[in-house]
Amino acid sequence: MIEIIETTDNNLLEVKVIEEATDADIEHIKPVLKKHVVEASDPRLLIILEEITDWTEVVGLWSDLNLDGDEVDDFSRIALVGDASWKGWLTNTIESLVNIELKFFGMPDLLHARKWVQN
C-alpha cells in the first residue's frame, strides 16, 4: 500500500510504502509525483519504506514509479527511510541511477531525514 502523508511544506511530498505496492498503488501515485514536480518551486521527496522485507522490492518500486528516468531529475533532493541494513545496497544501487542528491536513513532517523530533505 502507498500512502501520501500531508505536510506543511509545499515543496515536500512525503510518501509511505507499507509492505508492498500494488499496480493500483503505482498508477495512483504516478500522477501525484508528476503534479508535485510541476507545482512545487523546489520539489523534494521523502519515501518511507515500512514493513518491506527485501531491498530488491524497493529497487523494483523505484523503477515502477519511473524514478530511474527523467522524472527523478526534477526533484532537488530525495530521502529514503527504511531498514538500516539496506543502506549500502540500496544507496549504491539507486544512486547509480540518478544524478540528484539522495540519502538513505534508517527508520530511527525519520525526523533527521525530514530535516535533511527540507534543507
Order of alpha helices (4+ residues) and beta strands (2+ residues): beta-beta-alpha-beta-alpha-beta-alpha-beta-alpha
